[in-house]
């Protein structure tokens, strides 16, 4: 049927293009916001503040600028904490082996969160190796939850649970998650 070499090249190129397109497009099997998170942020503008006692300001800055620099999100802050602040950074003691947590504290609707707390257990994070990398990965991970992202454990990325390595990929959202953020907001 396709004995002409030109047609074989065109067919192979078309198949390769289709595969690449499928890798960068949306994943039809998952919804957004992720069902484990339930809520997405209210707008594409995401401001942040530091709760009393929060010392990891480098982590919050790194996490929020990573969000700004890799997505269509607009970032403001740090600002004075109020009821309407999108992300309130806190340093807390979490249950054993829990390193970070995000919780919606101002529920706008069943699918929208007006304000979230990002809680980091710095002592727990600093028990492992690669602490500088790990705390930044945990911060980016929890901010991802505040946007509606769930865990994405099939690749090395910020939304994968657990301790991070030193590679930059651990502190970045994967293409799958970037597509969800940019499409939704």
N, C-alpha and C positions, 0 to 999 in steps of 0.2 A: 504494500500500500504506500509506504513512504520510503521508496528505494532511492530517491533523489537525496543526496547528502544535505542540500540546502534545507529541505523540509525537515530532516532529522534535527538539524541545528535549531531551526525555528521552534519545533516541537519541544526539544529539550530546554530551550530558553524560556518558553512559555510555562513549562512545568516548574522550572526553577523560580520564575517570577511569582507564580501562584503560591509556591511554598513560602517564599519570603513574605509575601503579602499576608498570608495566613499567620505567620509568626508575629507580625507587628500589629495586627488588628485585634479587635476585642475577643475575649474568650466567651463564647456563647453559653458555656456551662455555668458561669457564675454571674451573680447580680451585683449591683452596686446601689447603695452601700452593702457591704458584705453582711450576710445574715448573722454572723457571729458578733458583729459590731452594732448592727441595727440602724445607726444614724450617721448621716454625713453632716459636714459643717453647713452653716446657713448660707454663706456666700463665699466668693473667691477671695475676699479680703480676709486675712487671718492676722489679727494682732495678738500680742502676747505680753505677759508680765511675769514678775517673780514674786512669789509669796514670801512672807517674812521667813528668814532663815535659809532661803535658797542660795547656795554658794556656787553652784555650777553654771554661772552665767555664760561661760564659754561654750558649754554644751547647748544651752538654749539658743544662743546666737548661731552656732554652727548648724543646728537642726533647722531653724527657721530660714536661714539664708540658703541652705541646701534645697529646701522646699521652693523658695523664691526662684533660685537659679535653674532648677530642673523642670519646673512646671509653669502653668499660666497663673498660678496663685500670686497675689500681691500681699506683701508682709508689712506690718506696722509694729513698731516697738523697739525696745521694751517701753510699755506705757504703765501708768498707775493702774493697779488692779481695781476693777469695778465689776458689777454684775454682768456687764456686756462684753467683757474681755473674752476673746475667742479661746485662748490657751493660757491657763494659769499654771506656771511651773512650780512644783513643790518637791521638797526633799523630805521623805518620810521613811519610816520602818515598815516594810511590807512583810507578809508571811514568809517563812523560811523558803529560800531559793527563788523567790519572786523578785525580779530585778526592776521592773517597771510596770506601770499600770496607767491606763487612760480611763477616765470616767466622765460621761456627760453630766453636767450639773445644772444646765438650763435647757430643759427639753422644750423645743418649739413645736414638734409634732412627732408622730411615730417614726418618721424617717429623717428628721432634722434636729441637730443639736446647736444651740445658740452659744454655749460656752462649755469648755471641757477642762478638766484638771489633768495635767501630765505629772504623774508622781514617779520619782526616781528613788530607789533605795541605793544610795551611793555606796554605803558600806558593803552591801551584797555584791554590787557590781565590781568593786575594788578587791574582791576576794580572788578573782581569777587572774589570768594573764592578759596582757595587752589592754590594760585599764583605760588608757587614753582613747583608744579606738572603740573599746566596748561601750563606754558611757555615751559616746556620740552616736553609735549605732542604736543604743537603747532609746536615746532621745528622739532620733529620727523615726524609729519604729513606733513609738507611742504617738508622735504627731501624726503618723500615717493612720493610726486608729481614729484620731480625732477628725480625720477627713472622710472616714468610712471604709478604709482598707482593712482587710482581714489578713491573717497569716498566709504567706505564700512560700511554702517550704520546698518547692521544687527547684529552686535556684539560689545561688549565693546573692543575697540582697538584704536590704534593711528590714523587710517584713518577715523574714525567716526568724523563727524563735531561737533563743539560745545565745550563747557567747559568740562574739565576733572574732574573725581573724583580722589581719592587718590590711588586707586588700581593700581598695577603695569601693569595690562592689558591695561590701558589707554595709557601707554608709550611703548607699544610693537606692532609690526605688527602681525596681525592675521595669522593663518596657510595658509589661502587662498592667502594672499599677499606674504608671505614668499615663497610659491610655485612659484608664478609668478617671483619673483626676482631671485631665485636660478635657475629656468628653463631658463630664458631669458639670464642671464649673465653667 
